[in-house]
Amino acid sequence: MESRRSFIRKAAIGAAGITILSSTNAMAGVLGANDKVRFAVLGCGGRAHGLAKAVGFVENASITYICDVDAKRMNKFEGYCLETLGYKPKMEKDFRKVLEQKDVDAIIVATPEHWHAPMAIMGMQAGKHVYVEKPCSHNPYETELLIAVQKKTGMQCQMGNQQRSSFTSAMAVRDIQDGVIGDVYAGKAFYANTRKPIGIGKEVAVPSTLDWDLWQGPAPRESYRDNVHPYNWHWFRTWGTGEIHNNGTHEIDICRWALGVDYPTRVVSTGGRLHHKGDDWQWFDTQLASYEFEGGKTLAWEGHSCNGYKPSGGRGAQIFGSKGTIHLDRGQYVLYDLKGTQLKKEFEGKHKAANDTNDTVGFDMLTVNHMRNFCDGIRKGEKLNAPIFDGGISTQLCHLGNIAQDLEESLNVDPKTGRVLKNKAAAKMWKREYEKGWEPKL
């Protein structure tokens, strides 16, 4: 009987073969076509599990190191690797020591967001290829710097917006380019959840298993509170970037891809912390951001972190054209005519091993395909599905939405650079304050 891993690997290969992104792109540091890519996973939280699993399904790839400042989480993740991959990677608390290792070809950055760009930058400067989770930066300055470092070093750098490796999404983009819904002019990205209040944090002793100083890294120092680690950092401005980045990056990126647009010309946003009040949550739980592009195209982000009403499935992207509409999410592509009649429905597919009645791989297949594409970029020089210069554009759109919301102003943007025009307040928000000695540099 075929093993579960073999079955899923073959399914992933089949799905990946349908994508349209396979042209070559010669870059520095390309390994031999048959060489194994040796990974270090930086950050051992929830997302690391799916990424490690994906590495296990990619040919000629392995994990040699796992790294986390929380020993408890790292030890737990070591057990997961043994169970899932069949071996234990080496463990290391300080990622800087990992970057010195010769048996590491590439790093996976799956840390809190304030670490994404600094780690990715240091990784490429150390000669490592980088798979960095979305968003690729904590602020717009970091995005620009990250792209510049990749260009300077020539290392492969892929952002973890894995739906770019979806065969149904690629199919929809091809169909749009072929005119299936006529002239496309608008996109809507949306997400809904029922997140609870995070309370008022109390200053408590740092857990004995956690290196709080290294956890903070490039961020200005703050006292440890009981409502930050391991997840609620998302909603604090010092470390997180809000829901528009946490989930909106995915859906905004798909809309931008389908519309064929890059930087906008104008951005406006409305919303706030409206659903729950009186806790430590600093970002918006409700946000409506709108983007205008050259040629009259528009894109809208609708985020509801605390109201789970899901008329369209809870998350996804809708693309509107002169002849119809396309709905895209992580599992399917649905085509409608102008009257809303369904004309076509394509599923991403859920694959179940013959000897496994419980475990299915649906959305995780996107991560497998995305990781395989990254490894093929390293070993064969294949074009990445989400190279950092492109993933960075989607990340900047999210930053622009947050800046527009904070300033409560309409932002005029240079469509060539993504920079806000003639706005001193926005310019002051382009870059964060860094802890002394930690600021990333070219």
N, C-alpha and C positions, 0 to 999 in steps of 0.2 A: 504494500500500500504506500502511495506517495506520501512523503513527509509533509507536514504543514508548512515548514519553511520553504521547501522546494516548490510546493504548489503556489505559494504567494509570490515567490521570486519569479516564476514563469508568468504569473498573471501580471505582475508589475512590468516585466519586459514587454508583454503584449500591449499593455496600455501605453507605455512610453513610446512604443514604435509608431503610434498614431500621431504623435505631436509633430508640429511643423517646424520646430526649432532644432535643427540638426547641422547647420553649417559650421565649418571650422573657424577657429579664431586663435591664431598662434599667439601665445603669451609666455612670459618668463616662468620658469619653474615647472614646466610641463614634464611629468614623469613618463616613463616608457608605457606603452599601451597595456602591457601585462603586469606592471608594477602594482604592488598593493599600496593603497592610500591608508596611512596610519593616523588615526584621529586622536585628539584629546577633547573631551567634553568638559567645557567650563561652565559650571552651574549644574547642580544635580536635582533641580526641582521637577515639577510636573512635566514641562515640555521636554526636558532631557530624556525622559523615558521613551517618548515617541520617536525622537531623533536617534537614540541609541538603537532602538528596534529597527529603524530604517537602515542604519549602517549594516546591521546584521543581514539584511536582505540584498545588499549591494555586493556584486562580485568584486573580489580583490580589495576588500575594505575591512578594517578592524579598528578597535578602540584600544589604544595602548595606555592612555591615562584618563582618569576622571578627577575633577578638581572642584572643591567647594570650601567656602570659609566656615560652613556649618558641618562639623564632623558627624553629627547625627544623621543629617540628610545624605552625606557622602557614603557613610557605612550602609545605609539602607539602599542606596543606589548601586553599590557594589554587589549586594545580594541580587538586585534586579538584573544586573548585567550577567551574573552567573546563571541565573534562571533562564534568561532570554537568549543570551549569546553563547552560553556554555563555557565562559571563562571570566576571570576576574582581572580587570585592568589595574594598573598601578594607581595608587591614590596619592594626591598632593594637595595641600591646602592653598599654597601660593601659586597663582597662575604664572607668575614671572619665572618661577623655576621650571615650569612646564615648557615655556617658550625656549628654554635653553637646551631642551632635549633633542638629540639627533633622531630619535625614533618617533618623532611627531612631524608629519607632513602638513597636517591641516588641523585647525581648531574649530570647534562648534561653540559659539557664544550663546548660551542659554541662561544668562544671568538676569537680574533686575535691569531695567532699561538704562539707568544712569551709567552702567558699565558697558553697554553694547558697543558704542563707537570707540571709547578708549581702548578696550581690549582688542577690538578688531584692528585698530590702527597699530597697536603695539605688536600684534600678531604678524601683520604683513611686514612691518619693519624688521621683524625677527626672521623673515623668510618663510612664514607659514601661510598657506592658503586659508581662507576664512569663509565659514558659513555662519552668518550672523542673523539671529532671530529679528523679526520685526518688532518695533520700528528700529531702523538701523542707527538712530541717534536720539539723544535727549533734547537737543536744540538744533536750530538750523545751521549754526556755525559748525557743529560736529559733522553734519551731513556733508557740507562742502569740503571739510578737511578729510573726511573718510574717502570721498571720491578722488581727491587730489593725491592721497597716499596710495590708493590702488593704482592710479595712473603712473605714479612715480616708480613704484616697486614692480609693477607688472604681475603681481600675484592675483590668483583667482579669488574673487569675493562675490558670494551669492547671498542675497537676502532671503529670509525664510518666509516669503509670501508664496507658499507652496501651491496655491491654486494656479499659478502660472504654469505648473506642470500637469494640469488637468487636461485630459484629452477632450472632454466635452466643452470646456471653456475655449480651448484652442479651435475646436470645431466651430463654435459659435462665432469666434473672431473671423475665421475663414469665410463663413457664410455671410457675415456682415460685410466683409470686403467684396464679396460677390454680389451684394445688393439685395439680400433676402428680405430685409425690412426697409429697403429704399435708402434714403439719405438719413443717417443717424444724426440726431441733434441734441439728445438729452440722456442723462443717466441718473439713476437713483441708487445710492448705497445705503443700507439700513441694518440695524442690529437692535435686538431687544433682550432684556434679561430682568431678573427679579433680585438684584443684589440688595443685601440687608445693610443697615447702618453699621458703621465700624466703631461707634462709641467714642468716648474721650479717653485717649491713651494715658496710662499712668507710667511715670518713670519707675522702672524696676531694674534689678540687677541683670546684667547681660548673662544669658545662659552660658554655662561653662563650656559648652560645645561650640560656641559661636565666636568668631573673631570679628567683633563689631567694627573695629577700626578698618580692617581690610574690606569688610562688607561695604562700608561707605566709600572707600577709595577716593575717586575724584570729587565727590560731593562734599560741601562744607559740613563740618562736624556738628552732630546733634546728639542729644541724650537718647539712650535706648528707651523705647516705650513698648508696652505690651500689645499694641494693635498695629504694628508695622510689618514685622517678619512672621511668616514667610510670604504672604500674598498682598496684604493691604497697602504695601508701598506703592502700588499702582495709582492710588488716589491722593498721594502726597506729591507736591510739586518738586521737592528736593530730589526725588528718585524716579517718579513715574511721569507719565504724559497724558493720562486720562483715557477715556473709552475710545475717542476718535483714533488714537494710536493703538490701543490694546486690541481692538477688533476692527475699527474703521479702516485701518491701513489695508487690510485684506480686501474689503469690498470696494473702497475707493480705488484701489489699484486695478481691480477687474474692470470697473467702469471706465477708467482712464485708458486701459488697454483696448477695450471694445470701441470707445469713441475715437481712438487714435489721436489723443491729445497729450501734451506735456504740461508745461507751466501755464497757469491761468493769467488773465489780465485783471481780474477783479475778484475779491473774496469778501463775503459778509457772513456773519454768524449771529445767532441768538440762542438763548438758553440759560442754564445756570444749575446750581444745586437746588433743585425745585422739589424733588419727591420727598427726600428726607432732609431734615435740617437739625442743626445743633450738635453734629458730631464733628470728627476731625477730617472728614472727606473734603479735599480742597479743589478738586476738579469738578467738571460739570456732570450731572447725572442725566441731563436732558440737553441735547444740542441739535440745532438745525443749521448746517453750514452750506453755503452755496458758492459755486465757482463758475465764473464766466471765462470762456476761451475765445481765441481768435476764430473767426468763421461762424460765430454765433452759437457755438455749442455750450451746453451747461451741464453741471454735475452737482448733485445735492447729496449731503450726508444727513441722515436722520438717526440719531442715537438715543436710545432709552435704556439706561442702565438698570433702572429700578421698576419699570413697568413692562411686564412680560407679554402684553398683548401682541399676538403674532399673526396678523392677517395674511402675511405672505411667507410664512415659514420661519420667522424669527430673525433670519439674517440672509443677506444675499445682495444681488445687483439686478437692476432692471434697466434695459436699454431700449429707448424709444426712437422709432424711425417713421418716415413718411408712409411706409406700407405695413407697419406692424410693430410688435414688441417682442423682446427676448428677455426671459427670466433666467438668471444664472445663480446657482449656489454651489456648495461644495460637492453635491451629489448628482446634479442634473442640469440639463439645458432644455428649456421649454420655449417653443416658438408660437406666437399668437398673431392673428391678423388684426386689422384695425378695429374690428368689432369684439375682439377678445376671444374669438374662437381658437381653440388649440389646434395647431397644424402639425406639430412635431414635438416629440419628447424623447430625449436621449439621457440615459442614466450613466453616471460614472462607473457604477458597478460595485457590488459587494461580493467578495470572493470568500468562500468557505472551504476549508480543507475537508476532504472526505472523511478523515478520522477525527474531526473536531466539530462537535455539535453546538458549542457555545461561542467560540471566538470567530468574529467576522472582521474583515478588513475593508472598510469603505473609504472614509476620508483619509485614513492612514496611508492608503495607496498613493495619495498625492505627495505625502512626505517621502515615501520610498522613491517615487519617480523623480522628485526634486533633488533628493540626495544622490541618486544615480546620475542625474544630469550634472551635478556639481563634480562628482568623481570623474565623469567622462571629460569634463572641462579640464581637470587636473592631468589626467593620464593621456588624453587624446587631443586636447586643445579644442574640444567641441564648444560651440557657443552656449553660454549659460542662458537659462530661461528667465532668470531674474538677476542680471548683473547689477552691481551696486550703483552704477550711474543711473540706471533706470529705476531700481527700487528706491533710490534716494529721492527721485522726483515725487513718488507717491508719499514718501515720508514728509517731504517739504510741504505738500498740500495739507497734510494733517497739522503740521506746525502753524501754517498760515491760518487755518481755521481757528486754532486756539488763540493766536495773537489777535485776530479780528474780534473774537468773542471777548477777550480780556479788555481790549481797548474800546469795544462797542463802537467801532468805526468800520466804514467801507475801506478796504485796502486796495490801492492800485498797484499792480504787480508787473514787473518786466517779464514778458513771456519767454525771453531768451535766457534769463538767468534765474528767475524765481525770486528775485530780490524785490522787497517792497519799495515803492517809489515815494520820495519826498515825505517821509514820515519818521520824525526823530524818535517818537515813542516806540515805534515798531523796531527801529534800528537798535534801541537799547535792549530789546528783548531777544535779539538774534543770538546772543551768547550768554552762557551762565557764568556764575562765579565758581571757581575751582578751589579745592583744598590745595594749599601750598605744596608744590612739588608734583602735583598730579595732572596738571593741564596737558592734554594731548597736543602734540606739535608735528608739523610736517617734517 
